[in-house]
Amino acid sequence: MGKKTQHCLLRLLCVAGLVHCSAAFVFWTAVVEIGYVNSNNETVDKYCECGMYGRNSPVDKASGIVTLPEGDPRGCSQDSVYTRNATSPKWIALVKRGNCTFSEKINVAKRQGAAAVIVYNVDGSGNSTTRMAHSDAADIVAIMIGNTQGKEVARLVKNGTDVQMLIEVGSPHGPWMDTYWLYFLSIAFFIVTVASITYFVFISANRLYSLNMHRRTERKLKSEAKKAIRRLQVRTLKRGDEETMSDSHMCAVCIESYKAGDVVTVLTCDHIFHKACIEPWLLERRTCPMCKCDILKALGVEGDTKESMSSDSPAEVTVITVAGGEALYEVPLTDPASPDPERQQHLYDNRAFEGESEAVRA
């Protein structure tokens, strides 16, 4: 993975809020390039990505002549003096780690005009580096390099060699910028996305299936309700009927009193309603508006519908009908053409089926 790709990815993660652009998650290496003329009058250029920006350092580039503090190489004293080449206005302080805080070292060099500060590690640490914390000196480029490299540059400067140094931004590092972490995050994001889409598709398909089944059930129940409505008793009110004699008798659907000549339907619960009012009601609700009696259950239709949506109506059901003011009767609704004589003797007490009954008798 190239540096440009890593930089772009880091910025993308920062914008997305996945990681904070802070030292707690990401640290940057520094590219250190030095150039000088050796004793053989040969130009020597060395290049390595061996520095590390401090926690509070601007991640930026800097350049200048390397300069050492006089006396103490650690540069901790407030009286430390950096003797620099007057012909080179830009210079970089090179100090050794130890004796004081990083902020104190950096501030001493900063007050004398250093463009950047390089701290090299303690003796015996090889070329290892650590992340410096210098919260009191946060507005100057400060990096750490290894002890071996730092001592080599310090030796050249002590011998009177002008060492030109260039510090450039290297690569971001840390758990979020590790290649394997990036692969893991990419795969995890892909898995979560696929799982979310799959779940959404499953829920949507399940809902569509449930709605379709509900519509089919409603259509089936409405079909059975039509059959049940045809089995209900239908009467035409006449003068002198109890329903026409008092205003207390009225249709609970339209809230209108009954008059002679009105065609009414008698439900299985003995409540009567205008035929034109109750039939649309029963098709949608299938219950009595007054007592909530389920006509499908009373006629034995609902149980059969729940057992098998594709089967016909049951061979034998029970209907409770009322003829005028007579008592309730339980009449098994069976095939009138059945050879069973006990079943043929029961006829429908429903005027809607009188025509069919007469045809059977004939």
C-alpha positions in Angstrom: 0.0 0.0 0.0 1.6 3.3 -1.1 2.1 6.4 1.0 -0.4 8.5 -0.9 -3.0 5.8 -0.5 -2.4 5.6 3.2 -2.6 9.4 3.6 -5.8 9.5 1.7 -7.3 6.6 3.7 -6.3 8.3 7.0 -8.0 11.5 5.9 -11.1 9.6 4.9 -11.2 7.8 8.3 -10.8 11.1 10.1 -13.6 12.7 8.1 -15.8 9.7 8.7 -15.2 9.9 12.4 -13.8 6.4 12.7 -10.6 7.5 14.2 -9.5 10.7 15.8 -6.6 12.5 14.2 -4.6 12.6 17.4 -1.5 11.1 18.9 -3.6 8.6 20.8 -4.3 6.6 17.6 -1.9 7.6 14.8 1.8 8.6 14.8 3.8 9.8 11.9 7.3 8.9 10.9 9.7 11.5 9.6 12.0 11.2 6.5 15.4 12.5 7.4 17.8 13.5 4.6 21.3 14.8 5.3 23.9 16.1 3.0 27.5 17.1 3.5 31.0 17.2 1.9 33.4 14.7 3.3 37.2 15.0 3.8 37.7 13.8 0.2 35.7 16.7 -1.1 32.9 14.3 -2.0 29.2 15.1 -1.5 27.5 12.6 0.7 23.7 12.3 0.8 21.9 10.0 3.2 18.2 9.3 3.3 16.1 7.3 5.7 12.6 7.2 7.2 14.1 6.9 10.7 12.6 9.8 12.6 9.4 10.1 14.6 7.3 13.2 15.1 6.6 14.2 18.7 3.1 13.9 20.0 2.6 17.7 20.0 4.7 18.5 17.0 3.2 19.9 13.8 3.4 17.2 11.1 5.3 19.4 8.7 8.6 19.6 6.9 11.6 21.7 7.9 15.2 22.2 6.7 18.4 23.9 7.8 22.0 23.5 9.0 22.4 21.1 11.9 23.6 23.0 15.0 24.7 21.6 18.4 24.4 23.3 21.8 27.7 24.4 23.3 28.9 22.5 26.3 26.0 20.2 27.4 24.9 18.1 24.4 21.5 17.7 26.1 20.7 21.4 25.8 18.8 21.6 29.0 20.3 24.8 30.5 18.5 28.0 29.9 22.0 29.4 29.1 22.7 26.9 26.4 24.0 28.6 23.3 23.8 27.3 19.7 26.8 28.6 17.6 25.5 28.6 14.1 26.8 29.6 10.7 25.7 33.1 10.0 25.4 32.5 6.3 22.6 30.0 6.9 19.6 31.7 8.5 17.7 28.4 8.9 19.1 25.9 11.4 18.0 22.8 13.2 19.0 22.1 16.8 20.4 18.6 17.5 20.2 17.6 21.2 20.6 14.5 23.2 17.8 13.0 25.3 18.1 13.2 29.1 18.4 15.4 32.1 15.3 17.5 31.4 11.9 17.3 29.7 11.5 17.4 26.0 9.6 20.7 26.3 12.5 22.4 28.1 15.0 21.3 25.4 12.7 22.4 22.6 11.9 25.7 24.1 15.6 26.6 24.7 16.3 26.0 21.0 13.1 27.7 19.9 13.9 30.9 21.7 17.2 31.1 19.9 15.5 30.8 16.5 15.7 27.1 15.6 13.5 26.0 12.7 13.1 22.5 14.2 14.5 20.4 17.0 15.9 16.9 16.6 16.4 14.8 19.8 18.5 11.7 19.5 18.0 8.8 21.9 20.1 7.8 24.9 23.3 5.7 24.6 22.8 2.0 24.2 19.4 2.3 22.5 20.7 1.8 19.0 18.4 3.3 16.4 15.2 2.9 18.4 12.9 5.9 19.0 9.9 6.8 21.1 7.1 9.2 20.8 8.0 12.4 22.6 5.4 14.3 24.6 6.1 18.1 24.7 2.8 19.8 25.4 4.6 23.0 26.5 6.3 23.3 23.1 3.7 22.5 20.6 4.3 25.0 17.8 7.6 23.8 16.4 8.6 20.8 14.4 10.2 18.3 16.8 11.3 14.7 15.9 13.3 12.0 17.6 16.0 9.9 15.8 18.0 6.9 17.0 21.2 7.2 19.1 23.5 5.8 16.5 22.4 8.2 13.8 22.3 11.1 16.1 25.8 10.5 17.4 27.1 10.2 13.8 25.6 13.6 12.8 26.9 15.2 16.0 30.4 13.9 15.3 30.4 15.4 11.8 29.2 18.8 13.2 31.9 18.7 16.0 34.5 18.1 13.3 33.5 21.3 11.5 31.4 19.7 8.8 28.4 21.6 7.6 25.5 19.1 7.6 22.4 20.2 5.7 19.3 18.4 7.0 15.8 18.1 5.5 12.9 16.8 7.4 9.9 15.6 5.5 6.6 13.9 6.5 6.8 10.1 6.3 4.0 7.6 6.8 1.2 7.3 9.4 1.4 4.3 11.7 -0.7 2.8 14.4 -3.4 0.1 14.8 -5.8 1.9 12.4 -3.2 2.3 9.7 -1.8 -1.2 9.8 -2.5 -3.1 6.5 -4.1 -6.0 8.2 -6.3 -3.7 10.2 -7.4 -2.0 7.0 -8.2 -5.4 5.5 -10.1 -6.5 8.6 -12.1 -3.2 8.7 -12.9 -3.6 5.0 -14.1 -7.2 5.4 -16.0 -6.4 8.5 -17.7 -3.5 6.8 -18.6 -5.7 3.8 -20.0 -8.4 6.1 -22.1 -5.9 8.1 -23.4 -4.4 4.9 -24.3 -7.7 3.4 -25.9 -8.9 6.6 -28.0 -5.7 6.9 -29.2 -5.9 3.3 -30.0 -9.6 3.7 -31.9 -8.9 6.9 -33.8 -6.1 5.2 -34.7 -8.3 2.2 -35.8 -11.1 4.5 -38.0 -8.8 6.6 -39.5 -7.2 3.4 -40.1 -10.6 1.8 -41.7 -11.9 5.0 -43.9 -8.9 5.3 -45.0 -9.1 1.7 -45.7 -12.8 2.2 -47.7 -12.1 5.4 -49.7 -9.4 3.6 -50.4 -11.7 0.7 -51.5 -14.5 3.0 -53.7 -12.0 4.9 -55.3 -10.8 1.7 -55.9 -14.3 0.6 -57.4 -15.1 4.0 -59.6 -12.0 3.8 -60.8 -12.9 0.3 -61.6 -16.5 1.5 -63.4 -15.2 4.6 -65.3 -12.7 2.5 -66.3 -15.5 0.1 -67.5 -17.6 3.0 -69.3 -14.6 4.5 -71.3 -14.3 1.2 -72.3 -17.9 1.5 -73.3 -17.4 5.2 -75.3 -14.3 4.3 -77.3 -16.3 1.8 -78.2 -18.7 4.6 -79.6 -16.0 6.8 -83.4 -15.5 7.1 -84.7 -12.6 5.1 -88.1 -11.1 5.9 -90.3 -8.3 4.5 -92.0 -6.4 7.4 -95.7 -6.0 7.3 -98.1 -3.7 9.0 -98.8 -5.0 12.5 -95.3 -6.5 12.9 -93.8 -5.7 16.3 -90.8 -4.0 14.6 -93.0 -1.5 12.9 -95.2 -0.7 15.9 -92.5 1.1 18.0 -89.8 3.6 17.4 -87.6 1.7 19.9 -87.0 -0.9 17.2 -84.5 0.5 14.7 -81.6 -0.7 12.5 -78.4 -0.4 14.5 -76.4 0.3 11.3 -78.3 3.2 9.8 -80.2 4.2 13.0 -83.5 4.3 11.1 -86.8 3.0 12.4 -88.4 0.0 10.6 -91.4 0.6 8.3 -93.8 -1.7 6.7 -92.3 -3.1 3.4 -88.7 -2.9 4.7 -86.7 -6.0 3.8 -84.7 -7.1 6.9 -82.2 -9.9 7.6 -82.4 -11.9 10.8 -78.9 -12.9 12.1 -78.2 -16.1 14.0 -78.3 -14.1 17.3 -82.0 -13.0 16.6 -81.1 -9.4 15.9 -82.6 -7.9 12.7 -81.3 -5.2 10.4 -82.1 -3.7 7.1 -80.8 -6.1 4.4 -79.2 -3.3 2.5 -77.4 -2.2 5.7 -76.3 -5.4 7.2 -74.9 -7.2 4.2 -72.0 -4.8 3.5 -71.3 -4.7 7.2 -71.1 -8.5 7.4 -68.9 -8.8 4.4 -66.3 -6.5 6.1 -66.7 -7.4 9.8 -68.7 -10.7 9.9 -70.1 -9.9 13.3 -73.4 -8.6 14.6 -73.2 -4.8 15.2 -75.1 -5.2 18.5 -73.8 -8.3 20.2 -70.6 -9.0 18.2 -71.8 -12.5 17.4 -69.6 -14.0 14.7 -71.9 -15.3 12.0 -69.1 -17.5 10.5 -68.5 -19.2 13.8 -72.2 -19.6 14.4 -72.7 -21.1 11.0 -69.6 -23.3 11.4 -67.7 -21.7 8.5 -64.8 -20.1 10.3 -63.4 -23.3 11.8 -63.5 -25.0 8.4 -61.7 -22.0 6.8 -58.9 -22.1 9.3 -58.4 -25.9 8.8 -58.2 -25.6 5.0 -58.4 -22.5 3.0 -58.9 -24.4 -0.2 -61.6 -26.8 0.9 -65.3 -26.4 0.5 -67.8 -25.6 3.2 -68.3 -28.4 5.8 -70.7 -31.1 5.0 -72.7 -30.4 8.1 -73.0 -27.2 10.1 -75.5 -25.8 12.5 -77.7 -22.8 11.8 -79.8 -21.0 14.4 -82.7 -19.2 12.7 -85.8 -17.4 13.8 -89.1 -17.3 12.0 -91.0 -14.4 13.2 -91.4 -14.5 16.9 -91.0 -18.3 17.1 -88.4 -20.1 19.3 -84.9 -20.8 18.1 -84.2 -23.9 16.1 -81.0 -25.8 15.4 -81.1 -26.9 11.8 -78.3 -29.0 10.2 -77.4 -27.5 6.8 -76.7 -30.6 4.7 -77.2 -31.5 1.1 -80.9 -31.7 0.4 -80.3 -34.4 -2.2 -78.7 -36.7 0.4 -80.3 -40.2 0.5 -80.4 -40.0 4.3 -84.2 -39.5 5.1 -83.4 -38.0 8.5 -81.4 -35.2 6.8 -84.0 -34.6 4.0 -86.7 -33.9 6.6 -84.9 -30.7 7.7 -85.6 -27.8 5.4 -84.1 -24.3 5.6 -86.1 -21.8 7.5 -84.7 -19.1 5.3 -86.7 -17.4 2.5 -83.5 -16.9 0.6 -83.4 -20.7 0.1 -87.2 -21.3 -0.4 -86.7 -21.5 -4.1 -84.0 -24.2 -3.7 -86.2 -26.1 -1.2 -89.2 -26.1 -3.6 -86.9 -27.4 -6.4 -85.7 -30.2 -4.2 -89.3 -31.2 -3.2 -90.3 -31.2 -6.8 
